[in-house]
């Protein structure tokens, strides 16, 4: 690792295989050609096949894609990074963290203070400090791009500091135009360097929330088509191979 090099990683992305708008290939191509990201993680909801596709495609484009999943726990969403197999949904946060750690992965709680998306703050009773400490997390998402409440990210960063946890940043992009608006700054160039930085807490969240145009694009390209597919299930996309996704 070259200690003087600072790079960016977006650790929270979605494709058409969960609730995003773009194919795996389109996401990888956009990251390689339109952003300054060196590393990213495709974290579709409760599935890992699309993330493996991105991981396999990335080498062709000169970037690295971490295999990940956004896991639905019984008290919110958790980003499982550097995993090999799908993590089951519906477990408690400590159980989910343990399942991630069994695979040698890292457990990062996504948008922890979001009252709209699924997070501990949407579940009663709301967690006490002792609960937060019992979650056995490797980090908290300190900057999430898809936050309507401007206080959510600052509260997450404050909790991360209180718990002494690594803080990450991710765009939570559901369409490629929002990729990279929030990110994790880390020292190094590779996914291995990123992991080392996450384990040591030698990284920091940065970036911003989505702007109005990015929210409008999300509604047009992700939310409305997803609603359409929910009404007409036969319109759901099929999982494609790495050659065609």
Secondary structure as UniProt FT lines:
FT   TURN            3..4
FT   STRAND          6..13
FT   TURN            16..19
FT   HELIX           24..34
FT   STRAND          39..42
FT   HELIX           49..58
FT   HELIX           59..61
FT   STRAND          64..73
FT   TURN            74..75
FT   STRAND          76..81
FT   HELIX           93..102
FT   TURN            103..104
FT   STRAND          106..109
FT   TURN            112..113
FT   HELIX           120..122
FT   HELIX           129..134
FT   STRAND          139..144
FT   HELIX           151..163
FT   STRAND          166..170
FT   HELIX           176..178
FT   TURN            179..180
FT   STRAND          182..187
FT   HELIX           191..200
FT   STRAND          203..207
FT   HELIX           212..218
FT   HELIX           219..223
FT   HELIX           224..231
FT   HELIX           233..235
FT   TURN            242..244
//
